[in-house]
Amino acid sequence: MIGGGLLMLLIVLALAAPIYAGDPVNMDPFKRLQPPSAEMWFGSDNLGRDVFARTIFGARISLMVGLLSAACAALVGLLIGVVAGYSRSFDNVVMRIMDGLMSIPTILLAIALISLTGPGIGILIVAIAIPETPAVARLVRSVVLGVRERPYVEAALCGGARLPKVLWRHILPSTVPALMVQGATVCASAILTEAGLSFLGVGVPPEIPSWGNMIASSRLYLAIAPMTIFAPGICLAVTVLAVNLLGDGLRDLFDPRAKRRR
């Protein structure tokens, strides 16, 4: 699985950053906007900071925000989707609330929440996960609506099986393939949203290296030091591509029909 291997490599490089990447916050005014060299592989930015070190440490922020946002949205969306799909009495009410949340742009909601509480990684994850949850909930609901009418589910209920057991053994496994693909989509979207918010200055605090604030702070120096933008930009694109490939691979892995075709 190419996407999984590439994403795992990025995670390992990000976690091991303190061992080999250097100091991402150390400033040296005498080394401003230096070209790539043996000392600084990607050169330095306008404050004399090592672009390579900042790019590697920035991967930590992007991956953490993306993975945790996707996990939160997937768990909450799974719970809401199962309840709405199986319980007709809650379906209309819950889905109308989800429709209302989907009408709110992710960037605007994130900016509003961060403006109220101040910048931080925790509030950033919550701000990204909230508007992504309705899409997961609607997807899970659609799967549950189809599965609950199947003969083996009705047979299990008629045989005296309790509802929690039916949900756990027959309905939840059917949501896994769609949930995996949607989770990868949410993760990729969260990484891009975090970069966009950091570019606007409302993401993570400025002192924390992030691909978005790296691009924002270096956009005026593109002609002089292009690596200050190309390095985080290429890493951002590669990470999103790896997450999307992982989602496609997981869909094929967990889809029984794909197994039969193989």
Secondary structure as UniProt FT lines:
FT   HELIX           2..15
FT   HELIX           17..20
FT   HELIX           29..31
FT   TURN            32..33
FT   TURN            41..42
FT   TURN            46..47
FT   HELIX           51..86
FT   HELIX           88..102
FT   HELIX           106..117
FT   HELIX           121..147
FT   TURN            148..149
FT   HELIX           151..158
FT   TURN            159..160
FT   HELIX           163..166
FT   HELIX           167..171
FT   HELIX           172..200
FT   TURN            206..207
FT   HELIX           211..218
FT   HELIX           219..221
FT   TURN            222..224
FT   HELIX           227..254
FT   HELIX           256..261
//
